[in-house]
Amino acid sequence: MTLRISFEQELENLNDALTDMGTKVERVIERTFEAFRNNDREALQKIIRGDGEVDRMEKEIESQCLSLMLRQQPVARDLRHISMALKVVTDLERIGDHAVDIAELALRLDQKDAEAMVGYLPEMVENVKTMLRESIDAFVKKDVELAHSMESRDDIIDGLFNRVKQEVARMLKEDATESDKVVDLLMIAKYLERIGDHAVNVCEWTEFFDTGLVKNVRIL
């Protein structure tokens, strides 16, 4: 096996690792809201305890990236790929952190609160999951067009978050005694909105591979 073929295989392995990590954090988000809907406190606690798995995956991918740079002396385009991976893995780790933040908030709520959530957050959850999945897909395939399309999906998530804020304002007006719980629901929506922002970051790094620019600033 030539050095170039070996290097390309290692880059493919790196893509696979990022895809696995993206799938992992997507499943954490899904399990968190399933546990919330079912008022499954044991499952929520398990999600919180399992945060170390995402951190482990982050460290392994960072190690792969550093090893590739040190051993292979990549040319400019390959260096972009590895640099992208280092940035993307950071966003994925933060998405995992936000899923745990949501699980911690959900532990403070009960079945009644979960039923209130079902009224206006599921659409936001589904859009966030889809955006995360497609952002990783765009990165792996270096699909700049798909990456660009995520901007419109992020607009949808932002719009849904505004609807949540309006609903929270209505709930506070109707019953101010439940302010702590209502604010927790708002924070859950805010963490979802932040997850969408991190998915946008992944897309921006995908565009960086094609152009060497991030937010119209040349990086490499």
C-alpha positions as CSV (number, residue, x, y, z in Angstrom):
1,M,0.0,0.0,0.0
2,T,1.5,3.4,-1.0
3,L,1.8,6.2,1.5
4,R,-0.9,8.2,-0.3
5,I,-3.4,5.4,-0.3
6,S,-2.6,4.7,3.4
7,F,-3.1,8.4,4.2
8,E,-6.4,8.5,2.3
9,Q,-7.6,5.5,4.3
10,E,-6.7,7.2,7.5
11,L,-8.7,10.3,6.4
12,E,-11.6,8.0,5.7
13,N,-11.3,6.5,9.2
14,L,-11.3,10.0,10.5
15,N,-14.6,10.7,8.7
16,D,-16.1,7.5,10.1
17,A,-15.1,8.5,13.6
18,L,-16.8,11.9,13.2
19,T,-19.9,10.3,11.7
20,D,-20.0,7.9,14.7
21,M,-19.7,10.8,17.1
22,G,-22.4,12.8,15.3
23,T,-24.7,9.8,15.5
24,K,-23.9,9.4,19.1
25,V,-24.9,13.0,20.1
26,E,-28.0,12.8,17.9
27,R,-29.1,9.7,19.8
28,V,-28.4,11.4,23.1
29,I,-30.7,14.2,22.1
30,E,-33.4,11.7,21.0
31,R,-33.1,9.7,24.2
32,T,-33.2,12.8,26.4
33,F,-36.5,13.9,25.0
34,E,-37.9,10.4,25.0
35,A,-37.0,10.1,28.7
36,F,-38.5,13.6,29.4
37,R,-41.8,12.7,27.7
38,N,-42.0,9.5,29.7
39,N,-40.9,11.1,32.9
40,D,-38.1,8.4,33.0
41,R,-35.8,9.9,35.6
42,E,-33.5,6.8,35.7
43,A,-32.9,7.2,31.9
44,L,-32.2,10.9,32.4
45,Q,-29.6,10.2,35.1
46,K,-28.0,7.6,32.8
47,I,-27.7,10.1,30.0
48,I,-26.0,12.5,32.4
49,R,-23.6,9.8,33.6
50,G,-22.8,8.8,30.0
51,D,-21.4,12.2,29.1
52,G,-17.9,10.8,29.4
53,E,-18.4,8.7,26.3
54,V,-18.8,11.8,24.1
55,D,-15.7,13.3,25.7
56,R,-13.8,10.1,25.1
57,M,-14.7,10.1,21.4
58,E,-13.6,13.8,21.2
59,K,-10.2,13.0,22.6
60,E,-9.7,10.0,20.3
61,I,-10.5,12.0,17.2
62,E,-8.2,14.8,18.3
63,S,-5.5,12.2,18.7
64,Q,-6.2,10.9,15.2
65,C,-5.9,14.4,13.8
66,L,-2.7,15.2,15.6
67,S,-1.2,11.9,14.6
68,L,-2.0,12.5,10.9
69,M,-0.4,16.0,11.0
70,L,2.8,14.8,12.7
71,R,3.3,11.6,10.7
72,Q,2.0,12.4,7.3
73,Q,3.0,16.1,6.8
74,P,-0.2,16.8,4.8
75,V,-0.4,19.2,1.9
76,A,-2.6,22.2,2.0
77,R,-5.9,20.5,1.0
78,D,-5.4,17.6,3.4
79,L,-4.4,20.0,6.1
80,R,-7.7,21.8,5.6
81,H,-9.5,18.5,6.1
82,I,-7.7,17.7,9.3
83,S,-8.2,21.3,10.6
84,M,-11.9,21.0,9.8
85,A,-12.1,17.8,11.8
86,L,-10.5,19.4,14.9
87,K,-13.1,22.2,14.7
88,V,-16.1,19.9,14.0
89,V,-15.3,17.6,16.9
90,T,-15.3,20.6,19.3
91,D,-18.8,21.5,18.1
92,L,-20.0,17.9,18.5
93,E,-18.7,17.8,22.0
94,R,-20.5,21.0,22.9
95,I,-23.7,19.6,21.4
96,G,-23.3,16.6,23.7
97,D,-22.8,18.9,26.6
98,H,-26.1,20.8,25.7
99,A,-28.0,17.4,25.6
100,V,-26.7,16.7,29.1
101,D,-27.7,20.2,30.2
102,I,-31.2,19.5,28.9
103,A,-31.3,16.2,30.8
104,E,-30.3,18.0,34.0
105,L,-33.1,20.5,33.5
106,A,-35.6,17.7,32.7
107,L,-34.8,16.1,36.1
108,R,-36.2,19.2,37.8
109,L,-39.5,18.9,35.9
110,D,-42.3,16.3,36.1
111,Q,-44.9,14.6,33.9
112,K,-47.2,17.6,33.8
113,D,-44.3,19.7,32.6
114,A,-43.4,17.1,30.0
115,E,-47.0,17.2,28.7
116,A,-46.7,21.0,28.4
117,M,-43.4,20.6,26.5
118,V,-45.0,18.2,24.0
119,G,-47.2,21.1,22.8
120,Y,-44.5,23.2,21.3
121,L,-41.0,21.7,21.4
122,P,-41.1,18.4,19.3
123,E,-40.9,20.2,16.0
124,M,-37.8,22.0,17.3
125,V,-36.3,18.8,18.4
126,E,-36.9,17.1,15.0
127,N,-35.4,20.0,13.1
128,V,-32.3,20.1,15.3
129,K,-31.8,16.3,14.9
130,T,-32.1,16.6,11.1
131,M,-29.9,19.6,10.9
132,L,-27.2,17.9,12.9
133,R,-27.4,14.7,10.8
134,E,-27.2,16.6,7.5
135,S,-24.4,18.9,8.7
136,I,-22.2,15.9,9.4
137,D,-23.2,14.3,6.1
138,A,-22.2,17.6,4.3
139,F,-18.9,17.6,6.1
140,V,-18.0,14.0,5.3
141,K,-19.1,14.3,1.6
142,K,-17.7,17.8,1.4
143,D,-21.1,18.8,0.0
144,V,-21.0,22.6,0.1
145,E,-24.4,22.9,-1.4
146,L,-25.9,20.8,1.4
147,A,-24.0,22.9,3.9
148,H,-25.4,26.1,2.5
149,S,-29.0,24.7,2.7
150,M,-28.6,24.3,6.5
151,E,-28.8,28.1,6.9
152,S,-32.5,28.0,6.0
153,R,-33.1,25.1,8.5
154,D,-31.4,27.2,11.1
155,D,-33.8,30.0,10.3
156,I,-36.7,27.5,11.0
157,I,-35.1,26.6,14.4
158,D,-34.7,30.3,15.3
159,G,-38.4,30.8,14.3
160,L,-39.5,27.9,16.5
161,F,-37.4,29.3,19.4
162,N,-39.3,32.6,19.1
163,R,-42.6,30.8,19.2
164,V,-41.4,29.0,22.4
165,K,-40.5,32.4,24.0
166,Q,-44.0,33.7,23.1
167,E,-45.5,30.6,24.7
168,V,-43.4,31.0,27.8
169,A,-44.5,34.6,28.1
170,R,-48.1,33.5,27.9
171,M,-47.6,30.8,30.5
172,L,-46.0,33.3,32.9
173,K,-48.8,35.7,32.4
174,E,-51.4,33.0,33.2
175,D,-49.6,31.6,36.3
176,A,-46.6,33.4,37.7
177,T,-46.2,30.8,40.5
178,E,-44.8,28.3,38.0
179,S,-42.1,30.7,36.9
180,D,-39.2,28.4,37.7
181,K,-40.5,25.6,35.7
182,V,-41.4,27.8,32.8
183,V,-38.0,29.3,32.7
184,D,-36.5,25.7,32.7
185,L,-38.6,25.0,29.7
186,L,-37.3,28.1,28.0
187,M,-33.7,27.1,28.8
188,I,-34.4,23.7,27.2
189,A,-35.5,25.4,24.0
190,K,-32.4,27.7,24.2
191,Y,-30.1,24.7,24.4
192,L,-31.8,23.3,21.3
193,E,-31.2,26.6,19.5
194,R,-27.6,26.5,20.5
195,I,-27.3,23.0,19.1
196,G,-28.5,24.4,15.8
197,D,-25.8,27.1,16.0
198,H,-23.2,24.4,16.4
199,A,-24.5,22.5,13.4
200,V,-24.2,25.8,11.4
201,N,-20.5,25.9,12.6
202,V,-20.0,22.4,11.1
203,C,-21.4,23.7,7.8
204,E,-19.1,26.7,7.8
205,W,-16.1,24.4,8.3
206,T,-17.4,22.4,5.3
207,E,-17.4,25.5,3.2
208,F,-13.9,26.3,4.5
209,F,-12.6,23.1,2.9
210,D,-13.8,24.4,-0.5
211,T,-12.7,28.0,-0.1
212,G,-10.2,28.3,2.7
213,L,-12.5,31.0,4.1
214,V,-14.6,31.2,7.3
215,K,-17.1,34.0,7.4
216,N,-15.3,35.6,4.4
217,V,-12.0,35.6,6.2
218,R,-9.1,33.5,4.8
219,I,-7.8,31.0,7.4
220,L,-5.7,28.6,5.3
